[in-house]
Amino acid sequence: MLSKLELVRKYWDHFDQANFKAAATLMHEHAVVWEPNSREVFRSRDAFIKMHEANPQPWRIEEIDILSEIKEGIIVTVVKAYSDTAPDSYFITSFFTFAGERIIEILEYWSKNGEVPTWRAGLNYAEKY
């Protein structure tokens, strides 16, 4: 039996390899995935997995931080999604909730890595890294 932390790491490993069918085995069949940035909700594991299978852009996943349970039953992760064939990359902050030994709900916030907004580029309050 995998711990919740191990299950989430395995989930991201499967996504890194674009092995969505294997990732699906870690999710409850009635899992719900919320993506507030695009105002979408996937009401089933199958819908969420089919969306990723249909994506022509092969994403790689780099683990940035996986926090232990922030409160009972919720694991928070931060990963970087990038592609070897496209310039865009994203940080994804995800909140995983479980039913037994499966992921039942994911809340994902995608943040595009990009340039400093024009309005604050010349303010010099921060340094670019």
C-alpha positions as a printed NumPy array, in Angstrom:
array([[  0.   ,   0.   ,   0.   ],
       [  1.389,   3.389,  -1.009],
       [  1.33 ,   6.358,   1.332],
       [ -0.483,   9.436,   0.024],
       [  2.85 ,  11.12 ,  -0.595],
       [  4.152,   8.117,  -2.561],
       [  0.915,   7.962,  -4.549],
       [  1.217,  11.631,  -5.564],
       [  4.879,  11.212,  -6.537],
       [  3.931,   8.217,  -8.67 ],
       [  1.089,  10.231, -10.249],
       [  3.525,  12.984, -11.301],
       [  6.07 ,  10.406, -12.523],
       [  3.396,   8.938, -14.814],
       [  2.521,  12.416, -16.112],
       [  6.216,  13.12 , -16.753],
       [  6.324,  10.02 , -18.964],
       [  2.942,  10.839, -20.603],
       [  1.699,   7.517, -19.236],
       [ -1.815,   8.785, -18.579],
       [ -3.41 ,   5.349, -18.38 ],
       [ -1.067,   4.481, -15.49 ],
       [ -1.842,   7.831, -13.817],
       [ -5.556,   7.022, -14.143],
       [ -5.099,   3.889, -12.016],
       [ -4.134,   6.138,  -9.098],
       [ -7.348,   8.143,  -9.398],
       [-10.837,   7.233,  -8.238],
       [-13.143,   6.686, -11.226],
       [-15.345,   9.551,  -9.976],
       [-12.407,  11.895,  -9.355],
       [-13.051,  15.573,  -9.976],
       [-10.315,  17.935, -11.188],
       [-10.72 ,  21.696, -10.838],
       [ -8.663,  24.125, -12.935],
       [ -9.754,  27.614, -11.803],
       [ -7.327,  29.453, -14.124],
       [ -9.316,  28.273, -17.143],
       [-12.599,  27.976, -15.217],
       [-12.876,  24.249, -16.031],
       [-13.967,  21.28 , -13.984],
       [-13.448,  17.707, -15.141],
       [-16.219,  15.655, -13.538],
       [-14.564,  12.287, -14.078],
       [-11.145,  10.694, -14.181],
       [-11.791,   9.574, -17.752],
       [-12.592,  13.091, -18.981],
       [ -9.437,  14.465, -17.359],
       [ -7.236,  11.694, -18.771],
       [ -8.763,  11.988, -22.275],
       [ -8.035,  15.732, -22.236],
       [ -4.366,  15.037, -21.523],
       [ -4.205,  12.303, -24.159],
       [ -5.623,  14.761, -26.718],
       [ -3.044,  17.441, -25.923],
       [ -0.562,  17.605, -28.83 ],
       [  2.065,  19.196, -26.558],
       [  4.109,  16.581, -24.661],
       [  4.709,  18.035, -21.19 ],
       [  7.545,  17.028, -18.926],
       [  7.099,  17.356, -15.165],
       [  9.824,  18.464, -12.785],
       [  9.136,  18.161,  -9.081],
       [  9.768,  21.451,  -7.307],
       [  8.223,  20.756,  -3.914],
       [  5.925,  18.174,  -2.417],
       [  4.664,  19.148,   0.962],
       [  3.384,  16.697,   3.482],
       [ -0.255,  16.852,   4.448],
       [ -1.196,  20.453,   5.14 ],
       [ -4.292,  19.245,   6.904],
       [ -5.762,  15.814,   7.24 ],
       [ -6.072,  14.164,   3.86 ],
       [ -4.664,  16.944,   1.625],
       [ -1.27 ,  16.843,  -0.091],
       [  0.045,  19.991,  -1.804],
       [  2.558,  19.845,  -4.655],
       [  4.394,  22.361,  -6.802],
       [  5.731,  21.073, -10.113],
       [  7.094,  22.682, -13.241],
       [  5.536,  21.619, -16.54 ],
       [  7.655,  22.251, -19.618],
       [  8.157,  20.915, -23.103],
       [ 11.285,  20.118, -25.043],
       [  9.534,  21.43 , -28.168],
       [  7.926,  24.683, -26.954],
       [  9.186,  27.782, -25.122],
       [  6.365,  28.041, -22.559],
       [  6.58 ,  26.524, -19.096],
       [  4.284,  26.612, -16.089],
       [  4.35 ,  26.131, -12.345],
       [  1.427,  23.997, -11.189],
       [  0.31 ,  24.126,  -7.574],
       [ -1.995,  21.205,  -6.846],
       [ -4.074,  20.159,  -3.853],
       [ -4.795,  16.404,  -3.767],
       [ -7.634,  14.866,  -1.736],
       [ -8.098,  11.112,  -1.317],
       [-10.792,   8.48 ,  -0.955],
       [ -9.111,   5.402,   0.437],
       [ -6.062,   4.656,  -1.703],
       [ -7.116,   6.763,  -4.711],
       [ -7.077,  10.449,  -5.625],
       [-10.669,  11.716,  -5.484],
       [-10.135,  15.428,  -6.118],
       [ -7.42 ,  17.703,  -7.499],
       [ -7.44 ,  21.482,  -7.437],
       [ -4.771,  22.798,  -9.849],
       [ -3.504,  26.342, -10.305],
       [ -1.353,  26.876, -13.406],
       [  0.988,  29.872, -13.495],
       [  2.793,  30.699, -16.723],
       [  6.473,  31.517, -16.398],
       [  7.028,  34.755, -18.221],
       [  8.344,  38.241, -18.268],
       [  7.849,  40.928, -15.66 ],
       [  4.698,  42.945, -16.447],
       [  5.515,  46.13 , -18.351],
       [  4.065,  48.412, -15.686],
       [  6.585,  47.282, -13.089],
       [  9.586,  46.401, -15.248],
       [ 11.424,  49.637, -14.461],
       [ 10.548,  49.943, -10.761],
       [ 13.637,  48.022,  -9.591],
       [ 11.967,  46.64 ,  -6.445],
       [ 12.982,  43.104,  -7.343],
       [ 15.721,  41.395,  -9.245],
       [ 15.081,  38.985, -12.114],
       [ 16.272,  35.402, -11.684]])
